[in-house]
C-alpha cells in the first residue's frame, strides 16, 4: 500500500513538473495553449478510452467464449487480475488528469497576470450595448439599432479598436445586470457585474477584425449584444485615436 501511494505521488509530481516548464512569457497569445489542453482532453476521451474499451471487449470475447465441452458455471477472475484491471486504468487516467489539471492551472494563472505596460481600456456593459473608454478620453461603442416602431435593424458602432502587438487589459463593469464579455479568437471570457470591476487581457498578435459578444442572458436583445474588435497596426491605431480626439 505504501509503495502504491509513493507511485501515485511520483506521477503527480512528474505531471506538475512537465506542466510548469519555466517562467511564462509576459506577452503571450494563450489561445493555442488552451487548444492544446482541449486537444489533450479529446485524446483522453477517444484514444485512451477507445484503447481501454477495445482491450476490454477483446478480453471478454476471447477469455470467456464458450468452448467445446464447457460446463456452465461461474468463472471468477483471480485477485491479481482483478486488481490489475482496477489499478492500471486508474493509474493511467489519474496520471493524465494530473497533467491536464496542472496545465490548466498554469494557463489560468498566466491569463490572470496582466503584463506590465498593457494598454488599458474601460469597458461598460449595458442593455444592450458596449461602451469603450480609452486613456485619452476617446469613446467608442457598439449598440443595437432600432426603427421608430422598435424593430431591430442591426448593430451599429465602431466597437473596440486596439493596436497590434501590444497587450490590452479591459477593466469592466455593468450599469444594470450581469453581462459576460467573450472574445472567441482569444479564448477569454469574463463577467461584468454592477458595482464591481472585473478584468481580462489579451494579446492582439495579428491585424484583423474579431467578434466579441455577450454570453450571459441579459434580456430581450441579448443575442444582438455583439461587435467587432479591430486590430490595427500601431501607426493606424494612433491615427484613429487622433481623429477621434479631434472629432
HELIX and SHEET records of a PDB file:
HELIX    1   1 UNK A    2  UNK A   19  1                                  18    
HELIX    2   2 UNK A   31  UNK A   43  1                                  13    
HELIX    3   3 UNK A   44  UNK A   48  3                                   5    
HELIX    4   4 UNK A   49  UNK A   63  1                                  15    
HELIX    5   5 UNK A   79  UNK A  112  1                                  34    
HELIX    6   6 UNK A  184  UNK A  186  5                                   3    
HELIX    7   7 UNK A  222  UNK A  224  5                                   3    
HELIX    8   8 UNK A  234  UNK A  246  1                                  13    
SHEET    1   A 6 UNK A 152  UNK A 156  0                                        
SHEET    2   A 6 UNK A 139  UNK A 146 -1                                        
SHEET    3   A 6 UNK A 129  UNK A 133 -1                                        
SHEET    4   A 6 UNK A 119  UNK A 126 -1                                        
SHEET    5   A 6 UNK A 167  UNK A 174  1                                        
SHEET    6   A 6 UNK A 198  UNK A 203 -1                                        
SHEET    1   B 5 UNK A 160  UNK A 163  0                                        
SHEET    2   B 5 UNK A 226  UNK A 232  1                                        
SHEET    3   B 5 UNK A 208  UNK A 214 -1                                        
SHEET    4   B 5 UNK A 179  UNK A 183 -1                                        
SHEET    5   B 5 UNK A 188  UNK A 192 -1                                        
END                                                                             
